[in-house]
Amino acid sequence: MPSIRPGIAGPIVRDDLEPLAVTFRVGSRISGLGNTTLWKYGKEGRIRLIRLRGTRRTLIDYRSLKQLLSPEQAGSPQPRRRGRPRKLPASEARAR
């Protein structure tokens, strides 16, 4: 029997709506990355984390996760590595 108010009887599933935020479990399933990697990216600022006031729950902003996984992201420069720079071969060192 169809429900008069479908939102009450169960979730309304619409393919044209994007979620505002996803849990770490869903984010992991979407991206193929592990929870630890997602937390690391959140701490580095590569994805936006949303902390819900009054709860201990943290969610991932869906748009930032989508942007991280987009092909344009792969072309951006990598962050600088820490530590001592690598030595250049002698031929390149003389050119500088």
Secondary structure, DSSP 8 states (H G I E B T S, - for coil): ---SSHHHHS----TT---SEE-HHHHHHHH---HHHHHHHHHHTSS-EEE-TTSS-EEEEHHHHHHHHSHHHHTS------SS-----HHHHHH-
